[in-house]
Amino acid sequence: QVQLVESGGGLVQAGGSLRLSCAASGRTINNYAMGWFRQAPGKEREVVASIRWDDGGTRYADSVKGRFTISRDNAKNAVYLQMNSLKPEDTAVYYCAAGSYTAWVIDGVDYWGKGTLVTVSS
């Protein structure tokens, strides 16, 4: 019903910045909780940032708080993740996710993107 396609991943140096985009299609995501997850090699997938569908409230993992910013543009049916002050430990595949009947995407993911790889070098 909803397709999510991430873009913007790549190789960056530590301390640099990168902006990820998530383009949704098939249905408007205006009423979807959205978020970004990541999975590093040998580690479990974890949520790094999420944004509510109603008031735009956000949450961040402690490891990225103050460095990452999630935003959404409902007119463009897109979600973004601005990543600043990147660290090598941020290296992971980043996934866009959407939840339809929840305020926070961590409470129920209905759709996943295929992911985009972010590699941070020192």
PyMOL commands that set and color helices and strands:
alter all, ss='L'
color gray80, all
select helices_A, chain A and resi 88-90+105-107
alter helices_A, ss='H'
color red, helices_A
select strands_A, chain A and resi 3-7+10-13+18-25+33-39+46-51+58-60+68-73+78-83+92-99+111-112+116-121
alter strands_A, ss='S'
color yellow, strands_A
deselect
rebuild
show_as cartoon
